[in-house]
Amino acid sequence: MITVTVTVMGTVMNDGAAHLVRLLSWLSPAFPVGAFAYSHGLERAVHDGLIGDRLSLIDWLATIVQAGSGWNDAVLLAQAWRLASRGESCDDIAELAEAMAGTRERHRETTLQGEAFGQAVSHWTGEAIEPMPYAVAVGQAAAHHGIALEQALAGFLHAFTANLVQAAIRLVPLGQRDGVQALAALEPIMLATARRASLATLDDLGACTLMSDIVSMRHEIQYSRIFRS
């Protein structure tokens, strides 16, 4: 086995560490994709009383990650990663990802974050990625930079879940301790979903989270709100 090393500010790191640091940077809350502005319909779910404590939050997010938009985004990311790894275009998968956004706000969420990600990642690539849905953009960038598929999937799902936990802390409201407990409880689900998505094909796309889509639609006409979705 050949180990590749890179030098970062005078420190030699192996390629695995360098890839991890890069992935953490891209999926950090500080990365300018505007994720903090979106609740993925969570705001309306809290408003309607569907989420009111830590346990109901865990149940909601576990379902979305395993069988909802989180799962579909993971499958789309994996397919984009495979295409980019072979030097093929991701245009078709980007079009499919847009079509699978179930509501107007979900569509804006994925396209605007994807566009912002493509611009911000240019500091590593030297040029911006063309606008495309967020999961597709992350998958393509990860492949181009040699980041392993399952690692990219796990990072993406963690960022997605952690962002919604932070939204719930503000909305329910929950304490930081409840937020940490929720993340701990959801960790095995994120990892299992990442593993499953790494082996999935487009035939495995599909969701059964109708209530999540309904609250996203209701959020569009909510009178008073903090988040954009």
DABEL-V508657 format. One record per backbone hydrogen bond with DSSP energy under -1.0 kcal/mol. NH is the residue of the N-H (numbers start at 1). CO is the residue of the C=O. E is the energy in kcal/mol with one decimal. If there is no record, write none. Layout:
nh,co,e
NH,CO,E
NH,CO,E
This chain:
nh,co,e
6,13,-2.8
8,11,-2.8
11,8,-1.9
13,6,-2.9
15,4,-2.4
18,14,-2.1
19,15,-2.6
20,16,-2.0
21,17,-2.5
22,18,-2.1
23,19,-2.5
24,20,-2.7
25,21,-2.1
26,22,-2.4
27,23,-2.1
31,28,-1.7
33,31,-2.7
37,34,-1.9
38,35,-2.0
41,229,-2.0
42,39,-2.1
45,41,-1.9
46,42,-2.4
47,43,-2.1
48,44,-2.5
49,46,-1.4
50,45,-2.4
51,45,-1.1
57,53,-1.9
58,54,-2.5
59,55,-2.3
60,56,-2.1
61,57,-2.8
62,58,-2.7
63,59,-1.7
64,60,-1.9
65,61,-2.6
66,62,-2.2
67,63,-2.8
68,64,-1.6
71,64,-1.3
72,68,-2.2
73,69,-2.5
74,70,-1.8
75,71,-2.2
76,72,-2.4
77,73,-2.6
78,74,-2.2
79,75,-2.1
80,76,-2.4
81,77,-2.5
82,78,-2.1
83,79,-2.4
84,80,-2.7
85,81,-2.1
86,82,-1.2
87,84,-1.3
88,83,-2.9
94,90,-2.2
95,91,-2.1
96,92,-2.2
97,93,-2.3
98,94,-2.0
99,95,-2.0
100,96,-1.6
101,98,-1.3
107,103,-2.2
108,104,-2.2
109,105,-2.6
110,106,-2.4
111,107,-2.3
112,108,-2.7
113,109,-1.7
114,110,-1.7
115,111,-2.4
116,112,-2.3
117,113,-2.6
118,114,-2.3
119,115,-1.7
120,116,-2.4
121,117,-2.7
123,120,-1.5
124,121,-2.1
125,121,-1.7
126,122,-2.7
129,118,-1.4
134,110,-1.6
137,133,-2.5
138,134,-2.5
139,135,-2.3
140,136,-2.5
141,137,-2.4
142,138,-2.7
143,139,-2.0
144,140,-2.2
145,141,-1.3
146,143,-1.5
147,142,-2.6
152,148,-2.4
153,149,-2.6
154,150,-2.5
155,151,-2.3
156,152,-2.4
157,153,-2.7
158,154,-2.1
159,155,-2.4
160,156,-2.4
161,157,-2.5
162,158,-3.1
163,159,-2.0
164,160,-1.4
165,161,-2.2
166,162,-2.3
167,163,-1.7
168,164,-2.2
169,165,-2.1
170,166,-1.2
171,167,-2.1
172,168,-2.8
179,175,-2.0
180,176,-2.4
181,177,-2.2
182,178,-2.3
183,179,-2.2
184,180,-2.4
185,181,-2.2
186,182,-1.9
187,183,-1.2
190,186,-2.4
191,187,-2.3
192,188,-2.4
193,189,-2.3
194,190,-2.3
195,191,-2.2
196,192,-2.4
197,193,-2.9
198,194,-1.8
204,201,-2.0
205,202,-1.5
208,67,-2.4
213,209,-1.4
214,210,-2.5
215,211,-2.6
216,212,-1.4
217,213,-2.0
218,214,-2.4
219,215,-2.0
221,218,-1.2
222,219,-1.3
228,37,-3.5
